[in-house]
Amino acid sequence: MTSRMPADVALRVPGIVYGADYNPEQWPEGVWAEDMRLMRVAGVNMLSVGVFSWALLEPAEGRYDFSRMDRILDMLHGNGIAANLATPTAAPPAWFFRAYPDALPVDRDGRTLSFGSRQTFCPSSPAYRQAALRIVETVADRYATHPALVMWHVHNEYGCHNAACYCDTSAAAFRTWLRVRYDNDLDRFNEAWGTSVWSQRYYSWDEILPPRATGADPNPMHRLDWKRFCSDELLSLYTAEREVLRRVAPDIPATTNFMVMRTIDALDYWRWAPHVDIVSNDHYVLADDPEAEVDIALSGDLVRSLGGGRPWLLMEHSTGAVNWQHVNRAKRPGEMYRNALAHVAHGADGIAFFQWRAAGIGAEQWHSAMLPHAGTDSQIWHDVVRLGTDLRALAEIRGSTGAARVAVVWDWDARWALELPSQPSGKLRYQDLVRDWYAPLWRAGIAVDFIRADDDLNDYRLVLVPSLYLVDDTAAANLTTYAEGGGTLAVGFHSGAVDENCHVRLGGYPGAFREVLGVRTDELFPLLPGRTVALAGDVPQGATASLWSERVRLIQAEAVVTFADGDLAGVPAVTRRGHGEGAAWYLATRPEPAALRHLLDRICREAGVHPEQPAAAGIEMVRRRGADADYLFLIDHAGGGGEVAANGVELLTGKPIEGFVVVPPGGAAVVREPR
Ligand code: GAL
């Protein structure tokens, strides 16, 4: 992959980063020395500090108190621990809202939210921007040359709680954004938004409002452009902070922790990633996810891909339970260790937690941490120390990356559009559709990069497009050229349906991909919840599909699978059109996992993509590629352990490996394979 990142600004921490959010301000200072001692035991080498410290740093407008932060940073430096110093702008203080009540956000129903938690501000508020940039500059001026400082942690999880504000100030900012997007051309704007429907024509920019609660289904473009605007609006806050930091401390890299996980979809990280020096991500396992390891792998590959293939930092995950799910389950024995190593396997050069010491007070008092309430006589502490030891043994993998021949298209615009109201089915979930396709590849140990549909595809033997409802002409042409040039392309149902303005591509589905796939659908038949349809053809006996079906007609393709019952019995469900060396596949339904695995096996085989070696069941197999060695990660999620063919040195034990390596039950092995 080619990197889209700015020039390298190196992170001055040797080996693999290990640490956490550190909030010593929540504890009496007498506790800090003990923290330092235990951090050394655990092998902590970097901490995020000051993430929510605005109220303590600036007790009144323009009055600062740096005494505590001075002591914290000096203490970290004295103990050889690097500081990832946060700009504290995710939690403006109470005095700020008292002085600037207009900076409070308004929700979709018109309710003004109150001070009382964090990230409760209007992203378009000039008062917020001004106050934020002032505290950023003041902090940067004070600490730019502090020896502990190695990185800026800008804000925290943009869009986690403040993705959208519907107030009048935001409305004005939205209009400005729209005028830029549509070249100040109101006719063009009306055309794009399709405002001839339901009397929605706008005769003045001033008539446009945020998509506040309304009586019936909203105009999809109103919602979609709003999502785009909200992502850009937060990005402009980030870049404004970043500019201040770059001016004051040009050699210190900056990051902001992304959230490439299942529940948050506020930001288009393809647009964000070029603005961070090092991509970082937060990942939390969802309690009801039966296979969270797939989510971790997918998220890791996506984060690595956002950085153009470069290693990234896991800025937050948890040692055990979180506090914000319905029921917060503890992690199973060894799960935290496997989670952490899986992030490393997928490209993380750093592993950090929220947070160092479990809080005794406040909203997150029931969130796990590296040092639990129970203290060091605890399983979590034992696991934390062991993980620190093992990460030190992996120091040499730093900087190595992945090497994939398969690309999966990932697109936030398409995701947002797919999940808008007024779709043929309200059950379409973008991440589920991508994960359906990702999981069998993950199981087979086939490495994957995520790409944009308009990226250069030449490095890939196979390009998978599980879901791309919305696609512009350029991206559609790029994928078409790839397949026509002999690449193998596979496209999931309801893709290519609309252009970037959510206008249906007329003449039959799947609109933009009709030609390259050689099929034409005249009507969509989404399936009701709980309904399945039988499949026949090149799928396992008795296979079914759910969620979606279409009346597909073959134009220049063959049917590989057909629907075997229901309204569409006998109609093609999976098609293939040969293009010279390659082929273009269409999956017009959601096959059950075994059937999808079977199809993807065939698609991979035909594309010349093979699992590099058969892994034992339940053992994740991933390679990172270094300058003169590969690093084979084997992680046993199933608990049975096993033997895997390998040669080299197992880094966690330091033992030479000849022929095969033993993966301990529920554990991991990492083999340096010389090249
Ligand atoms: C993250 C957040 C952290 C902490 C954590 C708890 O979303 O960045 O500050 O709240 O969740 O899981």
Boltz pocket constraint, residues with backbone or C-beta under 6 A from the ligand:
constraints:
  - pocket:
      binder: B
      contacts: [[A, 156], [A, 157], [A, 160], [A, 282], [A, 284], [A, 316], [A, 322], [A, 323], [A, 354], [A, 364], [A, 367]]
      max_distance: 6.0
